[in-house]
Amino acid sequence: MVYLLPLRASGQFGLIVMLLSFFVFLCGFERIVDLQRRAAAASEARTDRLIVATLRFYVVNQALLLPPLGALLLAWVGLTPAEVALTLVIAVIEHFCNEVYRISIFAPRYGALLWVVFAKNLAVPALAAAAVLAGGLALDLATVLWAWAVASVVAFAILASGFARRLRLVPGEPAGAEMRVARQYRASLTHFIIGLVALFSIQVDRLIVGSLLTLELSGVYFRHLFLAAAVYQVTTVASHNRIVLRVFQALHASDAAAARRLIRRELRRVLAAAALIIAAILLVDPRHLPHAAAATFLPVILAGLVLAFVLRLAAEYHSVFLNGAHREADVLRSQVLAVTLSAGVNVLLTSVYGLHGTVTAMAIGAAAYLLIIGAYARRVR
């Protein structure tokens, strides 16, 4: 989408995705960390009762956050009222799709539902392309949003049905007083603050680019950013999230050495893969790319973004370790220090050097986070 949309619309699309990221996070309130820890020692029926109670918590948050999201889409991104309405529908369903994935990490019987999300993601560009071909028009933002909303509504109906069939609740069994909405806020408040700082540290570059640069330059940046983010997301799914529960279980058994071995092994794999990816990017000759891509492709920018994301991912392994050891405060301290440094450097370098300054600041912030949180993790015995 970011390559086929006009450059200004690419900038708008990137801002939409950024705002959806904040919406999904704020609605989720990082409940997943507490939920994972509870599920590690719970039966399937008990786990499902906890999940249902958490879904009610999510609905409350969505109702509170949809109005401010709509206002930002209208006033900042410049969407029409109809486009805002479509984006709000998309936001709600994207949140639930995200939670299906996170739930499937510790309740694998829900993993098959991820194929529905996968199909929805493929359907969005397919529907947009079909609309463009049928009308003989260029791709525009409204068409993308319509395709995204239609695919999302259909996927949500299928997900809801599949989720209901997999629930293994015991009739009449309560989730427990600790799963009331107010108590869920309290139980996850520290994780939420940690996650909010983490999200801000990841998204601060987009906020700064969207605020200091034009929508056209933002479009150039988002075209590179989404390629780098794809590498980060694939690596997170393939490695980071796959070992979270195993690290928690090792720490629950008071075996910190085993948890560290798991993390070191995954880090070696990730860093080796990242080195190959960065080398491949730097070898790309933009002249051999299609014209639409070649006109805005900057290999150094993309390689720098991948490096920043990889450093960030390496730091997140230490975050998992500290969370499993109930040292959330150390994670928060690390993130606050790193994001404060990153934001200050980012504003300065972006103002002076544009996109190159943004990418440099991202790498500096990610490296600082890795060094700081690694020092805290080494203190745990």
Secondary structure by P-SEA (a helix, b strand, c coil): ccccccaaaaaaaaaaaaaaaaaaaaaaccaaaaaaaaaccccaaaaaaaaaaaaaaaaaaaaacaaaaaaaaaccccccaaaaaaaaaaaaaaaaaaaaaaaaccccccccaaaaaaaaaaaaaaaaaaaaaaacccccaaaaaaaaaaaaaaaaaaaaaaaaaaccccccccccccccaaaaaaacaaaaaaaaaaaaaaaaaaaaaaccccaaaaaaaaaaaaaaaaaaaaaaaaccccaaaaaaaaaaaccaaaaaaaaaaaaaaaaaaaaaaaaaaaacccccccccccccccaaaaaaaaaaaaaaaaaaaaaaaaaaacaaaaaaaaaaaaaaaaaaaaaaaaacccaaaaaaaaaaaaaaaaaaaaaaaaacc
